[in-house]
Amino acid sequence: MTTRSSQPALVLLSGGLDSSVLLHLVARRLHDGAVHAISFDYGQRHARELDCARRQAVTVGVTEHRIVDATFFAELVRGGTALVQGGAEVPDLADVPEADRVQPPTYVPNRNMMLLSMAAAHAEASGISDIYYGAQAQDEYGYWDCTNKFLADINAVFALNRRTPVTVHAPLIDQSKADNVRMGLDLGVDFAQTWSCYRGGNSACGTCPTCVERLKAFAAAGMDDPIPYA
């Protein structure tokens, strides 16, 4: 979207770096209408990201921020992911073979499809046509549900709606995390109130896939990451 919209918007807000930048982008540059946020507790190890989501929502001044209890999902997928409580241990990125990085152990089966489907249901019921999620171009690894092909196909499905279809937007989808750090700095995002580490804990581990990518992104942007590391 290249012009500011007067229509309301719904942002999927995890509390991580990318979704926080996205929330500020939507509220400050893309929409003059009401901005809503929705977050999900799906049993992720790093549930502390939800506290960051709350803080980011307050900072932006969203019209409404819902945190949905989807903890049932962890039981369904823990056999296929390291990211939820009770799943396999989260690996260091260095221990993930190059061949496995196209879909690493931290991939959560159908997570984005499930979360976008619930967000779309809420948006449709609330008269919101535009949904945003923070897919970005991972530098070190990748997920099929963060690609342009996935975005086009899920929009084709939602377009089947016979009355009020919603449209999913992913304006960061071709950006690296370093690009997002630079954009966030320009938008005034407080990165100290974001969380990425897949292992959770009081300090980020610095070695899991998302920590490595995050640290490289801040280094590329010429600044230190403000969150604590072990």
Secondary structure as GFF3:
##gff-version 3
##sequence-region A 1 230
A	DSSP	beta_strand	9	12	.	.	.	ID=ss1
A	DSSP	alpha_helix	17	25	.	.	.	ID=ss2
A	DSSP	pi_helix	26	30	.	.	.	ID=ss3
A	DSSP	beta_strand	35	41	.	.	.	ID=ss4
A	DSSP	alpha_helix	49	60	.	.	.	ID=ss5
A	DSSP	beta_strand	64	69	.	.	.	ID=ss6
A	DSSP	alpha_helix	72	77	.	.	.	ID=ss7
A	DSSP	three_ten_helix	78	80	.	.	.	ID=ss8
A	DSSP	three_ten_helix	93	95	.	.	.	ID=ss9
A	DSSP	three_ten_helix	98	100	.	.	.	ID=ss10
A	DSSP	alpha_helix	111	125	.	.	.	ID=ss11
A	DSSP	beta_strand	130	132	.	.	.	ID=ss12
A	DSSP	three_ten_helix	144	146	.	.	.	ID=ss13
A	DSSP	alpha_helix	148	158	.	.	.	ID=ss14
A	DSSP	beta_strand	167	169	.	.	.	ID=ss15
A	DSSP	alpha_helix	177	187	.	.	.	ID=ss16
A	DSSP	three_ten_helix	191	193	.	.	.	ID=ss17
A	DSSP	alpha_helix	209	220	.	.	.	ID=ss18
###
